[in-house]
Amino acid sequence: MAGTIRWGILATGGIAHAFASDLVANGHTVTAVGSRSQQSADAFAAEYGIPNAHPSYEALVADPEVDIVYVSTPHPLHAENAKLALNAGKHVLIEKPITINAREAREVVDLAAEKNLLVLEAMWTRFLPHMVRIREIIASGALGEVRSIIADHTQKISDDPAHRLNDLALGGGALLDLGIYPISFSSQVFGTPQTIHASASLRQTGADAQVATIFHYADGQIATTLSSSNTRGPNTASVIGTEGRIDIDSVWYTATTFRVYDAEGAVVESYESTVLGRGMQYQAAEAEGLIEAGSIASTILSPEESVSIMQILDTVREQIGVRYPGE
């Protein structure tokens, strides 16, 4: 449920529109937006009924009517913008990936801890009701020992070299935009892999167009993921155990349906989604609840796990030969 925590939206791109739309539709309080121009901020504020529109990010984080800032700029700016908000005394919800690499993630997480402020990665899938139920089923032991995960995030996106996903200067590539979903899901279930094997196809710009990974864990579990920005696949996921499995329907990382099968293949549970909108309000509710409880770390996605996920992504990029400018 929405509380009294007041949101500021940093930047006015597509994901900021999606987030603001879900917040407003579900009764959350958005008091300010900041952009690099007054015109952009005014237009965004008018669309969502936001009272304060600021022509700079500095003005947004200085707004006394803002408790938490949602950072929605391109990946390479996440760390800089998050630090700006934290140094102004604001909690932060940072669009995924939390930063461009693990070094930056560690800097942001450490600063938040120093300031005693919440930092939460906006991996909105984690907080959706169907994922809550999936965690409950796994924890109950209904699947027996969970041994493997199979998941893809594959889309057909523009081949234009200037497109954001194909531009290394903007953190482009399938891995950080798309692959982070199944990789974060694997982390949620199995933790940090013991070994990582990755293979990729690169575009002429140097950005990754397809990335496949195999993760092996200390207790013998295996997770396989595929991310792609030049082909659309099924966008499904499966969690497989010794006594059953969960098949999550397309698109698995959005509010969707799933089925639980027993060891003989009989359906023992079917889940239907009743989410209003895209479902980004659930991560907002998690952040608000933590702030109201005086906590600076979520048990659903802790700051330390976000750093660990960035370390996994760094290792994958090292193996496939992708580096971003300035690294």
Beta strands, then each sheet from edge to edge (+ up, - down):
strand 1: 6-10
strand 2: 29-34
strand 3: 52-54
strand 4: 68-71
strand 5: 91-95
strand 6: 119-122
strand 7: 146-154
strand 8: 195-202
strand 9: 208-216
strand 10: 222-228
strand 11: 237-241
strand 12: 244-248
strand 13: 258-262
strand 14: 267-271
sheet 1: 3+ 2+ 1+ 4+ 5+ 6+
sheet 2: 8+ 9- 10+ 7+ 11- 12+ 13- 14+
end
